[in-house]
Amino acid sequence: MAKRHSARAGTLQAIFIRLEELVLANSGEDEFEEIFKLIVAKLWDEMNEATARFNALGSPEEIAARISLLLSGAASTWPGILEAGTESRLTPSHLKICVEALAPYSLHGAGFEVMDAFFEFLVSRGSKGNKGQYFTPRYVIEFCVRMMQPSMNELVVDPACGSGGFLVHTLDYVRRENMPSNKKLQNYCNDFLWGFDVDARAIRVAKALMILAGDGRSNIVHLNSLLKPVAQTALFDTSQTDGKNSRSITIEDVCRTRRRAHKGFDVVLTNPPFAGEVREESVLSSYDLGRSKVRVERDVLFIERCLDLLRPGGRMAIVLPHNKLSATSTGDLRRWLLTKAQILAVVGLGRHTFLPHTHQKAGVLFLRRLAKGEKPVSDYKIFFGVSDKDGKNSRGELSFKDDEQIADENHLSIWDRVDHDLTEIESAFHKFCNQEKVILGDSNGRMDN
């Protein structure tokens, strides 16, 4: 059997572009769907079979038959990623070319950073930015996780999880800090990591990445996170994609069915959509920030929604457009926020951070929801930081540290390789917390199970 090569994100991207040029553009099929099927089939083969069936041996018809078997196995083993009966829509001859290109590379052995980068590239090719949803650079996600320091006994949620970046990096952080056994890590994935998103395609990618990260796919759900229990009218199609009855559901509905006496999440880590407005009165009327208004920007409602999802005393990191953090026009939003939470930190990100998707300048807001009976105070210190190194150039390409050419990228994370200054900001923030006696997390642990 031919030697398998370790896949890198650039390699996979080059393969996809080449396949798009040679095959997919002429097939008339959805490029994302057909590549996604092949990736899932190959992952299932690598993770479940002693002998590889994802290979280009035999006739095109024989190859197509083997791929069908792999897709069937993946659909039954990993519900919500592929529907039962999913088949490749490529002709056997087109399929053979695709299999020949992918077969030499080990995807499971590549690690989730490589697969995460590839899926980010793949989904972004589907014009995700048109919805105001932009992939958060993974070193910015890592920064948010390190700032909030989630522990193994804390429930973490991303109500706009997209492809699952915050969840994957939280899992990796917990693994590094605690070095748990495989069983404990899988239990952590299945019980403590939660993701929700209205984009069905992104949810499928998140589930696939969490399989690579630790099989924590069960709490990643397709729904509209802005719906509250009192506002059941859907803004979008919120049908379940997990084989359940199709209906409009809320995050609270899901939590009640999966956790006893759920009292809220300990940590929210999220980057909600920047663009778009909500105009539906039945939804707006359920929000303090939407009541008596005819339209409200989605990211404003997400701020309130995330606070609702936090337990009293819980903490949050949320990426927001710069105007929400500083503009005069959003002063009422910030004043309202000060009545509900203690602002821990505000960190401004560079203008290149979200390129090539958008020039939108953004920052990260870190806060703690006030505990029950805790009254807001007006006089306390807040940590402010500004990143001077974007980690990207003006074309949106990653900027690497000077020694990147001699570094072994297989042994360095994106956090360590990219030329940013978020490490210094993180260090300064935790020094600030020590000086101001700001406690991150609940030292007494959780009471609900």
N, C-alpha and C positions, 0 to 999 in steps of 0.2 A: 504493500500500500504506500502511496506517495506520502512524504513527510508533510505534516501539517505545519503551517506557519502561523506565528502569532499575529493576530489582526491588530491594526492600529486605526484610529479614527480616520486619518487621511487616506489610508489604504481603502477602507470601506467606502469612503466618499468617492474616491477615484473609480472604484468598481461600479458604484451606482451610476455615476455620470456616463461611464462608458456603456453600461447596459442601456441606459436611457437613450443614448445616441444610436446604438446598434439595433436594439430590440424593442424596448418599451414604447418609444415614440411611434413606432410603426405597428404596434399591436392594437391600439385603440383602447387599451385598458388603463385603469388608474395606477399610475406608477407607484404611489405609496402603498396601495393595497397589495400589489403583486410582490413588491420587495419585502413588505412586512410579512406576508405569508411565507416567503422563502426563509427569512431570518428566523421566524418562529419554528418552522419545520427543522431547520438546521440545529437550533438550540435544543429542541426536544430530542433530536437524534443524538446529539453529543451528551446530553444529560441522562438519557434513559436506555440507550442501546449499547451492548458490548461490542457489536460490530457495526461500523458506520454504513448506513443505507443512503445517506446524502452524498452520492457520488455520481460521476458522469459515465459509469460503465454501462454498456448495453445500448440498445436502440432508444431513440427518443420516446417511444411508447412505453418501454420498460422503465425508463427514468420517470416518466409522468406517473406511472402506477405506483412507484415507490414514494414519490412526493405526496401522492394522495393518501397513502397509508400513514406517513408521518404527520400530515395535517390532521388526519382523523384522530391519531393518538394525542396530539397537542390539544385539540379541541375538547376532548373528553377529560384530559388531565388538568388543563388550565382553563376553566370556564371563564367567560368574559373577555378572553383575548381573541379567540376565534369562535364563530358560531358552529354548531354541529352541522356537518355536511359541507363545510368550506372546501372548495377546490381551487386550484390555480386556474385562472382563465386564459393563461398563455397557451399557445399551440405547443405540442410536444417539441418541435424543433426550436422554438423560442425558449422554452423551458430548459432544454439541454444546454443552450449557450449560457443561461443564467447560472445553472448548477455548476457548470465547468468553471465559471469565474469565482464562485463562492466556496466550492468544495475544498480547496487547498488550505483554507484558513480556519483556525480554531476560534470560534466566537465565545464560547463559554470560558475558555482559558484567557481571553483578552482582558477580562475584568469589566466592571460596570462603568468605569470612567470612559473607556473606549466606546462601549456600546451607547452610553449616554450621549457622548459627543456625536456619534453617528445618527442616533434617533433625533437629536436636536436638529441636525442638518436635514434629515429626511422630512421631518414635519414642517420645518421652516420653508421647505420647497413648496409646500402646499398653501402658501400665502397666509399663514397663521397671523401675520402682523396686521392683516386687513381688519381683524376683529379687535385690534387694540391689545392683543395678547402677545407678549414678547418673552422669549426664553431668557431667564435670568442667567448671566454668566456664572459658571459653576464656582469660581473663586469668590464671587459675591455671596452666593448661597452658603459656602463654607464659612465665610465671615459672619453671617447672621447666626449660624449654628454655634460657632465658637463664642460669640458674644452672649448668647442665651444659655449655653451650657446645659442642655437637657440631660436628665439622668435616666437610668433604666426603669425607674418606678414612676415615670411621668408620662402622661398621655400627650402625644404630639399630633397636631392636625394642621393640614394645609387645605383650606376650603376652596382654593383655586389652584389645585396641585399640578395642572398641566401634565407634563411627562414625568412628574414625580421627583424632581431634582432635590427639593428640600427634604423629602422623606429618605431618599437614598443617602444624602450627606448626613442626616441625623443618625441613621443606622451606622454609617461608617464612623462617626464621632463616638457613638456609644461603644462600638466594637473596640476602638483604639483606647478609650479611657477605662474600660472595664474588663476587657479580654474575657468575655463570657464563653461558656461552652457552646457548641453548635445548637444544642437543644434549647438553652436559655436564649440564645440569639434568635432562634426561630420563634419561640414564644413571645419574645419582645416584638418581633415583626408582626405577628398575628394579633397581638393584644393591644399594643401601645402606639402603633403608627397608623394614622388615618388620613385618607386623602379623598377629596371630592372635587368634581369639575363638571361643567356643562358640556364640554367638548368630548364627545364619545371617542374620537380617534386618539386624543391625547391620553384618555383614561386607559385605552388598550396598551399604549406605549408604557405608561406608568406601571401597569401590571406586569408587563414583560421585564422591565428593569428590576422590579422588586423580586421577581423570580430569580434573577441573577444575583440580587443582593442578599436574599435570604428567604425566599418564598413567602413574603409578607403581602400577598395580593388580596387577601380576603376583605380588607377594610378600605379598599379603593373603589369608590362608587360613582357612577354617572348620575348626577342630578344637578339642579340649579341651586347653588348654595345660598342665594339671596332669598329664597323662599323660607318664610318662617311658619311655624305651626298654625298661626292665625291667618296666614295668607296662602291658601292652597292653590290659587290660580297660577298656572305656569306661564312664565315669560317665554320659555323655550320648550323644546321637546325634552322632557325630563324622564322619558321612559327608561326603565332599567335595561341594562344590556347583559345581565347575568342570568337570563333565563327565568327571572321572576315575573310576576304579573306586572304588566305595563301600567304605571300610574304615576301621578305627581307625588313625590315624597320629599321630605325635608331631612336635614342632618339629624334632627332630634328623633325622627321616626327610626332611622337606621340605628342610632345609638341605643334607643330603648329596646330594640330587638336583640342587640348583641352584647349589651352590658347591663348588669344589674345595678340599679340605683345610680345611674350616671348623673354626675353633678357638674359636668363641664370638663374642659381640657386644661391641662397645666400649661401648655406652650402652644402658641400659634406662630407658625413660620410661613409667610406667604408673600407673593407678588401678584396682587389682583390685576385684572385688565385695566389699563390706563384710560381707554377710550370708551365712548358710548354713554347713553343716558337711559334711565328707567323712567317710564311715563305711566305705567299702569297704577291706577289709584289704589287698588286693593293691596298692592305691594308697598307703595309709598306710605300708606296710612299705618303700616305696622312698624315704621321706623320713626324715632324721634327726629332724625335729620330729614325725613321725607314728608312728614305730616303737613298738610295744608299747602303742599307744593305741587306743581304740575309736572315737573321733571327734576331729576337729581342725577348727577354723574354717578356711574356705577362704583367707581373707586371710593367715593364718599360713603355709599351704603355699605361697602365691604368693611370699612373701618368700624362702623357700628356693629355689623354682623360678627366680626371677629371678636369684638369685646363681649358680645352676648355669648359666644361659644366658650370663652374663658371662664374657668371657675374663679370665684373671688380670690384675689392674690396671685392669679396666674399671670404669665408674662407673654409678650408678643414682640415679634420683629416683622414689620411690614414695609415692603418697598412701595414708594409712592412718588408721583410726579412732584417736581420741585415746588410747584405753585401751592400744593396742599400744605406744604411745610412752612411757606414764607409769604405768600401773596396776601395783600390787604383784603382781597375779595373773599378769601377763605378764613378770615379772622373768626367768624362765628363758629366754624367747625373746630378750630383750635380751642376756643373758649369752652365749647361743649365738652371737648375731650378732657380738659383739665378738671372737669367736675366728676369724671368717671375713672380717671387713671392717674398714676404718677408717671410722668415722662422721665424715662431713664437716660435716653440718649437720642440725639439726632445727628446722623452722619450723611454729609453730602457726597454723592458720587460724581465722577467726572462726566463730561458731556459725551465722551466716546463710548461710555459703558455699554449702551444698548445698540450701538452700531453693529452690523449694517442695517438693522431692522428699523431704527428710528433715531432721530437726533434729540429726542425728548430727554431733558435733564431730570435726574431723579435723586432721591435720597432714601435712607432707611430710618424709620421711626421705631424706637425701642421703648416699650412701656410696661407697666405693671398695673393690672386692674385693681382698683381699691378693694380691700377686704370688706366683709360684712360689718357694718357699723362704723367703718373708717370714714372720716370726713376729709374732704379735699383741703389741702393747705396751699397757700399762695406764695410761701417763701421757702424755697428749697433749691438746691443746685441741680442743674442738668448738664450732662456731658455733651459737648458739641465737638464734632470732628469733621474735617473736610479732606477728602482724598485728592491728592495732587498727581497721583499716578493711576491712570485709568486701567492699565493692563491691556489696552488696545490702542491701535493707531487710528488715524483719521479715516481709514478704509474699513474699520471694524475688525481688523485682523489682530490676533493676540500678539502682545509684545512680551518676549521672553527675556529672562535675566541674561546678563552678559556671558555667563558660563554655561548657557543652555547647549551650546554646540558640543561640549565635552561631557555633559551630564547624560546619564542613562535614563531616558524618559520612562522606561518601563518600571523604574524604581522610585520615581518622583511623581507626586500628585500634581494636578493642575495648580493647586494652591502654592506649591513650592516652586513651580517652573515659571509662572507668569510674573512679570515685573509690575507689582502693585505695592502699595504702602498700607494695606489693610491690616497686616500683622502688627505694625506699630500702633495703629488706631485701636486694635483689639487690646493690646497690652496696656495702653494708656487708660482705656475704659475700665479694665479690671483693677488697675491701680486706683482709679477714681472711686470705684465701688468699695474698695477696702478702706480708703480714707473717709468716705462718707457713710460707712457702715450700711451699705446697700446690700441686702441679701438676695441672691438669685436662687430661686427654687424654694421648696418647702422642706426644711430639715426634719420635719416630723413625718414626712411621707404622706401617701394618699390614704384616705379612709374608705373610699368606695372600691368595689371590685367588679 
